[in-house]
């Protein structure tokens, strides 16, 4: 088939036109590859576009250098990728490859001019297609049919593709959550291949696993997919607790619908104790902020809840203000705390309170030590005690008392 769509035509910037001309002059084939093809066939404009070519890296370098085209870093060159900059736009172009040796994490590659051989080494059928710049689709493994039917399948034998790179187990789940229409629509052989090879994930770096896991957590069918992580013996190799709280996970995934939670907010519902967060960090090397969010949610999800009565948001506001009063770095500390409270409200399913808190501006305490010195106080200890007393009064008033009202409390 030949694709003619506004999304495809929209890709033809001055940079891409110049790129296409260079390859055409040298009779090197150039096609759009991988995920961008999938997006274009789905009627979407791809965020990132990868190109594949029959030209070797050396041939591309010579072609670009002769044309005065700037080349961006050479990190991908040994894998066959050249990045060229034309008309203020970067283009990543990779030579067709076949895997010569794989160890489940890395592959030694050999360059080829055979498009089908390159497609054969890709993970999923929906990611194995190429699209000519004229819109012609090159599809060796029925990827377009699978995309239309919302099926996720490995290219060729699932076990072989997985053993080339065990991270493909998580990529399978990620794309299932992105494309499949309903949970449970897997080929039995695929799930068996995943279970048989799950242990291979133990050798994959935590950083790579975390990238995929975060996308799974924010995709569709997340309850079904996380259950599969346990049923197929994957959880133990990717830092998840052996006895993850799946009931709480189901409850929280319902709570956070349409609230745009952070991945860590969703994942924390599996954790029962703080050690679960620490163990995840040991395996996946999550960021400091992600770790602190997990620890915060485990501690506060039961302790910090809405108040009965007319001010349900008040405990959350008091928490933010109390943390701010203890910090010299008021703004950064309050910003971090407010962000975590937002995630806690999502976790608890308090969408209405979340919207209310987002409209709330953290008030500034209106009294300073300078005000108290003007009233005759000189001792630092005396000023500290008085400031705390006034903060307590301010808090009781719902942070509504102004400077004069607070200072008058000291005069009584």
One Martini backbone bead per residue (centre of mass of N, CA, C, O) as a GRO file, in nm:
protein
  412
    1UNK     BB    1   0.102   0.032   0.011
    2UNK     BB    2   0.003   0.384  -0.001
    3UNK     BB    3   0.076   0.669   0.180
    4UNK     BB    4  -0.161   0.955   0.213
    5UNK     BB    5  -0.092   1.207   0.444
    6UNK     BB    6  -0.075   1.484   0.639
    7UNK     BB    7   0.142   1.369   0.832
    8UNK     BB    8   0.352   1.304   0.615
    9UNK     BB    9   0.366   1.582   0.474
   10UNK     BB   10   0.451   1.736   0.745
   11UNK     BB   11   0.761   1.624   0.737
   12UNK     BB   12   0.837   1.822   0.488
   13UNK     BB   13   1.093   1.978   0.539
   14UNK     BB   14   1.370   2.130   0.438
   15UNK     BB   15   1.551   1.914   0.568
   16UNK     BB   16   1.422   1.656   0.438
   17UNK     BB   17   1.456   1.739   0.146
   18UNK     BB   18   1.765   1.756   0.153
   19UNK     BB   19   1.816   1.468   0.243
   20UNK     BB   20   1.679   1.321   0.006
   21UNK     BB   21   1.862   1.439  -0.217
   22UNK     BB   22   2.130   1.320  -0.125
   23UNK     BB   23   2.046   1.017  -0.149
   24UNK     BB   24   1.954   1.022  -0.443
   25UNK     BB   25   2.224   1.103  -0.577
   26UNK     BB   26   2.364   0.825  -0.445
   27UNK     BB   27   2.159   0.579  -0.441
   28UNK     BB   28   2.030   0.579  -0.158
   29UNK     BB   29   1.833   0.438   0.064
   30UNK     BB   30   1.535   0.595   0.225
   31UNK     BB   31   1.366   0.534   0.540
   32UNK     BB   32   1.119   0.497   0.749
   33UNK     BB   33   1.121   0.383   1.097
   34UNK     BB   34   0.929   0.215   1.307
   35UNK     BB   35   0.737   0.406   1.515
   36UNK     BB   36   0.667   0.619   1.294
   37UNK     BB   37   0.505   0.427   1.118
   38UNK     BB   38   0.292   0.351   1.322
   39UNK     BB   39   0.184   0.639   1.364
   40UNK     BB   40   0.107   0.705   1.069
   41UNK     BB   41  -0.095   0.460   1.041
   42UNK     BB   42  -0.266   0.594   1.299
   43UNK     BB   43  -0.277   0.921   1.240
   44UNK     BB   44  -0.001   1.021   1.351
   45UNK     BB   45   0.241   1.236   1.477
   46UNK     BB   46   0.558   1.201   1.517
   47UNK     BB   47   0.806   1.283   1.748
   48UNK     BB   48   0.998   1.060   1.628
   49UNK     BB   49   1.252   1.005   1.369
   50UNK     BB   50   1.355   0.723   1.198
   51UNK     BB   51   1.620   0.615   0.988
   52UNK     BB   52   1.688   0.413   0.698
   53UNK     BB   53   1.979   0.252   0.528
   54UNK     BB   54   2.217   0.137   0.282
   55UNK     BB   55   2.417   0.312   0.398
   56UNK     BB   56   2.702   0.360   0.536
   57UNK     BB   57   2.863   0.544   0.760
   58UNK     BB   58   3.094   0.625   0.568
   59UNK     BB   59   2.915   0.717   0.332
   60UNK     BB   60   2.765   0.934   0.492
   61UNK     BB   61   3.005   1.105   0.582
   62UNK     BB   62   3.104   1.172   0.299
   63UNK     BB   63   2.843   1.303   0.197
   64UNK     BB   64   2.812   1.525   0.415
   65UNK     BB   65   3.092   1.657   0.395
   66UNK     BB   66   3.073   1.737   0.093
   67UNK     BB   67   2.797   1.913   0.164
   68UNK     BB   68   2.840   2.062   0.451
   69UNK     BB   69   2.735   1.876   0.678
   70UNK     BB   70   2.654   1.851   0.999
   71UNK     BB   71   2.780   1.656   1.267
   72UNK     BB   72   2.663   1.472   1.530
   73UNK     BB   73   2.778   1.297   1.724
   74UNK     BB   74   2.945   0.948   1.752
   75UNK     BB   75   2.802   0.732   1.941
   76UNK     BB   76   2.630   0.558   1.706
   77UNK     BB   77   2.836   0.449   1.491
   78UNK     BB   78   2.889   0.145   1.579
   79UNK     BB   79   2.563   0.097   1.514
   80UNK     BB   80   2.505   0.293   1.244
   81UNK     BB   81   2.474   0.596   1.351
   82UNK     BB   82   2.376   0.908   1.206
   83UNK     BB   83   2.398   1.266   1.278
   84UNK     BB   84   2.224   1.523   1.110
   85UNK     BB   85   2.233   1.882   1.018
   86UNK     BB   86   1.937   2.040   0.878
   87UNK     BB   87   1.785   2.321   0.908
   88UNK     BB   88   1.780   2.297   1.229
   89UNK     BB   89   1.784   1.968   1.198
   90UNK     BB   90   1.772   1.647   1.322
   91UNK     BB   91   1.914   1.333   1.184
   92UNK     BB   92   1.853   0.983   1.222
   93UNK     BB   93   2.072   0.740   1.070
   94UNK     BB   94   2.049   0.386   0.987
   95UNK     BB   95   2.197   0.110   0.917
   96UNK     BB   96   2.151  -0.178   0.807
   97UNK     BB   97   2.100  -0.482   1.010
   98UNK     BB   98   2.266  -0.754   1.177
   99UNK     BB   99   2.286  -1.003   1.412
  100UNK     BB  100   2.558  -1.187   1.523
  101UNK     BB  101   2.577  -1.114   1.842
  102UNK     BB  102   2.411  -1.217   2.150
  103UNK     BB  103   2.340  -1.159   2.529
  104UNK     BB  104   2.057  -0.994   2.608
  105UNK     BB  105   2.184  -0.680   2.579
  106UNK     BB  106   2.386  -0.709   2.336
  107UNK     BB  107   2.508  -0.629   1.998
  108UNK     BB  108   2.657  -0.756   1.716
  109UNK     BB  109   2.703  -0.594   1.408
  110UNK     BB  110   2.593  -0.604   1.061
  111UNK     BB  111   2.591  -0.487   0.756
  112UNK     BB  112   2.320  -0.413   0.520
  113UNK     BB  113   2.076  -0.428   0.223
  114UNK     BB  114   1.850  -0.592   0.381
  115UNK     BB  115   1.539  -0.521   0.486
  116UNK     BB  116   1.436  -0.792   0.605
  117UNK     BB  117   1.673  -0.846   0.800
  118UNK     BB  118   1.619  -0.597   0.973
  119UNK     BB  119   1.322  -0.661   1.049
  120UNK     BB  120   1.390  -0.938   1.193
  121UNK     BB  121   1.550  -0.786   1.448
  122UNK     BB  122   1.298  -0.690   1.551
  123UNK     BB  123   1.058  -0.714   1.789
  124UNK     BB  124   0.786  -0.603   1.656
  125UNK     BB  125   0.570  -0.588   1.402
  126UNK     BB  126   0.485  -0.277   1.451
  127UNK     BB  127   0.823  -0.211   1.436
  128UNK     BB  128   0.906  -0.347   1.127
  129UNK     BB  129   0.852  -0.106   0.949
  130UNK     BB  130   0.850   0.072   0.632
  131UNK     BB  131   0.879   0.413   0.483
  132UNK     BB  132   0.860   0.575   0.219
  133UNK     BB  133   0.870   0.902   0.098
  134UNK     BB  134   0.621   0.803  -0.104
  135UNK     BB  135   0.443   0.596   0.101
  136UNK     BB  136   0.567   0.322   0.092
  137UNK     BB  137   0.508   0.003   0.216
  138UNK     BB  138   0.720  -0.210   0.430
  139UNK     BB  139   0.594  -0.549   0.505
  140UNK     BB  140   0.714  -0.864   0.632
  141UNK     BB  141   0.512  -0.920   0.924
  142UNK     BB  142   0.218  -0.798   0.944
  143UNK     BB  143   0.200  -0.519   1.101
  144UNK     BB  144  -0.054  -0.378   0.986
  145UNK     BB  145  -0.256  -0.593   1.066
  146UNK     BB  146  -0.194  -0.580   1.371
  147UNK     BB  147  -0.263  -0.282   1.406
  148UNK     BB  148  -0.562  -0.302   1.314
  149UNK     BB  149  -0.608  -0.551   1.537
  150UNK     BB  150  -0.448  -0.495   1.802
  151UNK     BB  151  -0.169  -0.661   1.784
  152UNK     BB  152   0.087  -0.831   1.978
  153UNK     BB  153   0.394  -0.928   1.816
  154UNK     BB  154   0.649  -1.108   1.744
  155UNK     BB  155   0.913  -1.157   1.555
  156UNK     BB  156   0.861  -1.451   1.509
  157UNK     BB  157   1.020  -1.589   1.764
  158UNK     BB  158   0.988  -1.502   2.082
  159UNK     BB  159   1.242  -1.632   2.219
  160UNK     BB  160   1.451  -1.508   2.025
  161UNK     BB  161   1.392  -1.210   2.071
  162UNK     BB  162   1.437  -1.210   2.378
  163UNK     BB  163   1.737  -1.326   2.378
  164UNK     BB  164   1.855  -1.066   2.243
  165UNK     BB  165   1.652  -0.891   2.451
  166UNK     BB  166   1.502  -0.889   2.760
  167UNK     BB  167   1.353  -0.610   2.745
  168UNK     BB  168   1.120  -0.710   2.550
  169UNK     BB  169   0.922  -0.787   2.762
  170UNK     BB  170   0.847  -0.490   2.844
  171UNK     BB  171   0.782  -0.392   2.559
  172UNK     BB  172   0.540  -0.567   2.518
  173UNK     BB  173   0.371  -0.441   2.750
  174UNK     BB  174   0.380  -0.151   2.658
  175UNK     BB  175   0.239  -0.199   2.375
  176UNK     BB  176  -0.009  -0.329   2.482
  177UNK     BB  177  -0.102  -0.069   2.647
  178UNK     BB  178  -0.117   0.105   2.370
  179UNK     BB  179  -0.287  -0.099   2.153
  180UNK     BB  180  -0.461  -0.281   2.290
  181UNK     BB  181  -0.804  -0.328   2.357
  182UNK     BB  182  -0.765  -0.582   2.551
  183UNK     BB  183  -0.733  -0.789   2.791
  184UNK     BB  184  -0.594  -1.114   2.724
  185UNK     BB  185  -0.472  -1.085   2.406
  186UNK     BB  186  -0.280  -1.349   2.394
  187UNK     BB  187  -0.039  -1.556   2.306
  188UNK     BB  188   0.044  -1.835   2.468
  189UNK     BB  189   0.341  -1.858   2.362
  190UNK     BB  190   0.433  -1.580   2.462
  191UNK     BB  191   0.397  -1.618   2.769
  192UNK     BB  192   0.584  -1.863   2.788
  193UNK     BB  193   0.840  -1.722   2.683
  194UNK     BB  194   0.850  -1.514   2.908
  195UNK     BB  195   0.869  -1.709   3.148
  196UNK     BB  196   1.129  -1.866   3.048
  197UNK     BB  197   1.294  -1.559   3.034
  198UNK     BB  198   1.276  -1.375   3.293
  199UNK     BB  199   1.567  -1.404   3.420
  200UNK     BB  200   1.713  -1.214   3.210
  201UNK     BB  201   1.644  -0.940   3.364
  202UNK     BB  202   1.879  -0.952   3.575
  203UNK     BB  203   2.093  -0.832   3.341
  204UNK     BB  204   1.944  -0.567   3.343
  205UNK     BB  205   1.935  -0.252   3.374
  206UNK     BB  206   1.760  -0.043   3.576
  207UNK     BB  207   1.723   0.199   3.387
  208UNK     BB  208   1.585   0.044   3.153
  209UNK     BB  209   1.349  -0.071   3.315
  210UNK     BB  210   1.226   0.201   3.419
  211UNK     BB  211   1.143   0.317   3.150
  212UNK     BB  212   0.930   0.092   3.088
  213UNK     BB  213   0.764   0.081   3.353
  214UNK     BB  214   0.650   0.370   3.343
  215UNK     BB  215   0.483   0.319   3.080
  216UNK     BB  216   0.306   0.095   3.190
  217UNK     BB  217   0.175   0.259   3.433
  218UNK     BB  218   0.045   0.478   3.202
  219UNK     BB  219  -0.121   0.270   3.069
  220UNK     BB  220  -0.303   0.032   2.962
  221UNK     BB  221  -0.390  -0.246   3.143
  222UNK     BB  222  -0.224  -0.235   3.418
  223UNK     BB  223  -0.345  -0.458   3.597
  224UNK     BB  224  -0.293  -0.693   3.408
  225UNK     BB  225   0.018  -0.651   3.368
  226UNK     BB  226   0.107  -0.665   3.667
  227UNK     BB  227   0.003  -0.950   3.712
  228UNK     BB  228   0.195  -1.077   3.503
  229UNK     BB  229   0.458  -1.011   3.651
  230UNK     BB  230   0.382  -1.232   3.863
  231UNK     BB  231   0.284  -1.489   3.703
  232UNK     BB  232   0.578  -1.477   3.524
  233UNK     BB  233   0.825  -1.408   3.722
  234UNK     BB  234   0.930  -1.091   3.705
  235UNK     BB  235   0.930  -0.910   3.963
  236UNK     BB  236   1.200  -1.015   4.105
  237UNK     BB  237   1.390  -0.878   3.859
  238UNK     BB  238   1.257  -0.553   3.903
  239UNK     BB  239   1.208  -0.475   4.230
  240UNK     BB  240   0.962  -0.614   4.324
  241UNK     BB  241   0.760  -0.729   4.546
  242UNK     BB  242   0.662  -1.047   4.619
  243UNK     BB  243   0.399  -0.911   4.797
  244UNK     BB  244   0.220  -0.744   4.634
  245UNK     BB  245  -0.048  -0.504   4.653
  246UNK     BB  246  -0.304  -0.565   4.438
  247UNK     BB  247  -0.552  -0.437   4.570
  248UNK     BB  248  -0.436  -0.152   4.601
  249UNK     BB  249  -0.368  -0.116   4.306
  250UNK     BB  250  -0.660  -0.125   4.202
  251UNK     BB  251  -0.762   0.116   4.368
  252UNK     BB  252  -0.558   0.336   4.266
  253UNK     BB  253  -0.609   0.317   3.958
  254UNK     BB  254  -0.892   0.432   4.000
  255UNK     BB  255  -0.827   0.701   4.146
  256UNK     BB  256  -0.618   0.820   3.904
  257UNK     BB  257  -0.814   0.875   3.702
  258UNK     BB  258  -0.751   1.172   3.526
  259UNK     BB  259  -0.481   1.279   3.723
  260UNK     BB  260  -0.187   1.247   3.637
  261UNK     BB  261   0.022   1.053   3.748
  262UNK     BB  262   0.291   0.930   3.875
  263UNK     BB  263   0.445   0.637   3.856
  264UNK     BB  264   0.515   0.619   4.165
  265UNK     BB  265   0.225   0.641   4.267
  266UNK     BB  266   0.128   0.374   4.153
  267UNK     BB  267   0.355   0.178   4.256
  268UNK     BB  268   0.326   0.221   4.572
  269UNK     BB  269   0.069   0.036   4.608
  270UNK     BB  270   0.251  -0.232   4.632
  271UNK     BB  271   0.354  -0.119   4.898
  272UNK     BB  272   0.398  -0.179   5.256
  273UNK     BB  273   0.697  -0.074   5.295
  274UNK     BB  274   0.988   0.106   5.292
  275UNK     BB  275   1.174  -0.127   5.187
  276UNK     BB  276   1.045  -0.142   4.904
  277UNK     BB  277   1.172   0.122   4.807
  278UNK     BB  278   1.470   0.052   4.855
  279UNK     BB  279   1.474  -0.200   4.666
  280UNK     BB  280   1.403  -0.053   4.410
  281UNK     BB  281   1.647   0.138   4.410
  282UNK     BB  282   1.867  -0.079   4.397
  283UNK     BB  283   1.769  -0.188   4.111
  284UNK     BB  284   1.678   0.101   3.941
  285UNK     BB  285   1.785   0.385   4.012
  286UNK     BB  286   1.622   0.601   4.120
  287UNK     BB  287   1.535   0.894   4.200
  288UNK     BB  288   1.527   1.092   4.468
  289UNK     BB  289   1.235   1.195   4.425
  290UNK     BB  290   1.104   0.916   4.386
  291UNK     BB  291   1.183   0.800   4.657
  292UNK     BB  292   1.053   1.020   4.837
  293UNK     BB  293   0.767   0.974   4.736
  294UNK     BB  294   0.738   0.681   4.825
  295UNK     BB  295   0.790   0.730   5.128
  296UNK     BB  296   0.563   0.934   5.171
  297UNK     BB  297   0.321   0.752   5.088
  298UNK     BB  298   0.362   0.522   5.287
  299UNK     BB  299   0.331   0.711   5.541
  300UNK     BB  300   0.062   0.909   5.457
  301UNK     BB  301  -0.191   0.747   5.338
  302UNK     BB  302  -0.316   0.712   5.645
  303UNK     BB  303  -0.247   0.980   5.815
  304UNK     BB  304  -0.325   1.175   5.561
  305UNK     BB  305  -0.645   1.316   5.572
  306UNK     BB  306  -0.940   1.415   5.552
  307UNK     BB  307  -1.159   1.631   5.692
  308UNK     BB  308  -1.406   1.682   5.882
  309UNK     BB  309  -1.622   1.898   5.748
  310UNK     BB  310  -1.565   2.224   5.602
  311UNK     BB  311  -1.224   2.144   5.601
  312UNK     BB  312  -1.079   1.897   5.427
  313UNK     BB  313  -0.791   2.040   5.342
  314UNK     BB  314  -0.639   2.129   5.604
  315UNK     BB  315  -0.422   1.903   5.662
  316UNK     BB  316  -0.257   1.966   5.404
  317UNK     BB  317  -0.195   2.262   5.462
  318UNK     BB  318  -0.058   2.220   5.735
  319UNK     BB  319   0.172   2.048   5.632
  320UNK     BB  320   0.300   2.256   5.447
  321UNK     BB  321   0.342   2.473   5.670
  322UNK     BB  322   0.514   2.307   5.869
  323UNK     BB  323   0.749   2.254   5.680
  324UNK     BB  324   0.812   2.553   5.615
  325UNK     BB  325   0.878   2.641   5.919
  326UNK     BB  326   1.146   2.440   5.924
  327UNK     BB  327   1.259   2.613   5.681
  328UNK     BB  328   1.494   2.808   5.507
  329UNK     BB  329   1.392   2.673   5.226
  330UNK     BB  330   1.094   2.742   5.162
  331UNK     BB  331   1.029   2.714   4.859
  332UNK     BB  332   1.150   2.433   4.791
  333UNK     BB  333   1.013   2.273   5.017
  334UNK     BB  334   0.719   2.347   4.946
  335UNK     BB  335   0.721   2.245   4.657
  336UNK     BB  336   0.777   1.948   4.722
  337UNK     BB  337   0.539   1.907   4.918
  338UNK     BB  338   0.310   1.988   4.728
  339UNK     BB  339   0.365   1.771   4.518
  340UNK     BB  340   0.317   1.529   4.712
  341UNK     BB  341   0.028   1.603   4.789
  342UNK     BB  342  -0.087   1.573   4.510
  343UNK     BB  343  -0.020   1.265   4.492
  344UNK     BB  344  -0.184   1.182   4.740
  345UNK     BB  345  -0.461   1.271   4.631
  346UNK     BB  346  -0.457   1.080   4.396
  347UNK     BB  347  -0.423   0.816   4.553
  348UNK     BB  348  -0.704   0.885   4.719
  349UNK     BB  349  -0.915   1.021   4.509
  350UNK     BB  350  -0.897   1.360   4.551
  351UNK     BB  351  -0.987   1.556   4.306
  352UNK     BB  352  -1.125   1.800   4.439
  353UNK     BB  353  -0.892   1.875   4.637
  354UNK     BB  354  -0.678   1.912   4.423
  355UNK     BB  355  -0.808   2.155   4.279
  356UNK     BB  356  -0.810   2.332   4.533
  357UNK     BB  357  -0.500   2.329   4.588
  358UNK     BB  358  -0.414   2.450   4.308
  359UNK     BB  359  -0.559   2.735   4.397
  360UNK     BB  360  -0.361   2.752   4.628
  361UNK     BB  361  -0.179   2.986   4.815
  362UNK     BB  362   0.096   3.013   4.987
  363UNK     BB  363   0.128   3.166   5.271
  364UNK     BB  364   0.271   3.435   5.442
  365UNK     BB  365   0.425   3.509   5.716
  366UNK     BB  366   0.372   3.839   5.860
  367UNK     BB  367   0.601   3.782   6.075
  368UNK     BB  368   0.898   3.910   6.230
  369UNK     BB  369   1.172   3.963   6.419
  370UNK     BB  370   1.171   4.268   6.371
  371UNK     BB  371   0.893   4.324   6.495
  372UNK     BB  372   0.978   4.230   6.787
  373UNK     BB  373   1.211   4.427   6.833
  374UNK     BB  374   1.024   4.683   6.814
  375UNK     BB  375   0.879   4.571   7.092
  376UNK     BB  376   1.162   4.488   7.277
  377UNK     BB  377   1.293   4.241   7.178
  378UNK     BB  378   1.623   4.053   7.216
  379UNK     BB  379   1.592   3.763   7.253
  380UNK     BB  380   1.616   3.489   7.064
  381UNK     BB  381   1.440   3.297   7.232
  382UNK     BB  382   1.196   3.485   7.266
  383UNK     BB  383   1.138   3.520   6.964
  384UNK     BB  384   1.096   3.220   6.896
  385UNK     BB  385   0.854   3.173   7.084
  386UNK     BB  386   0.672   3.396   6.968
  387UNK     BB  387   0.660   3.296   6.676
  388UNK     BB  388   0.529   3.024   6.744
  389UNK     BB  389   0.277   3.138   6.876
  390UNK     BB  390   0.181   3.294   6.620
  391UNK     BB  391   0.165   3.051   6.432
  392UNK     BB  392  -0.057   2.908   6.589
  393UNK     BB  393  -0.268   3.133   6.553
  394UNK     BB  394  -0.262   3.140   6.244
  395UNK     BB  395  -0.353   2.848   6.206
  396UNK     BB  396  -0.629   2.870   6.357
  397UNK     BB  397  -0.725   3.098   6.136
  398UNK     BB  398  -0.639   2.991   5.849
  399UNK     BB  399  -0.427   3.219   5.763
  400UNK     BB  400  -0.584   3.519   5.814
  401UNK     BB  401  -0.405   3.673   5.987
  402UNK     BB  402  -0.251   3.958   6.040
  403UNK     BB  403  -0.005   4.142   6.170
  404UNK     BB  404  -0.168   4.308   6.374
  405UNK     BB  405  -0.333   4.076   6.498
  406UNK     BB  406  -0.088   3.918   6.602
  407UNK     BB  407   0.056   4.139   6.774
  408UNK     BB  408  -0.189   4.178   6.967
  409UNK     BB  409  -0.148   3.909   7.122
  410UNK     BB  410   0.110   4.018   7.284
  411UNK     BB  411  -0.049   4.264   7.435
  412UNK     BB  412  -0.247   4.101   7.629
   0.00000   0.00000   0.00000
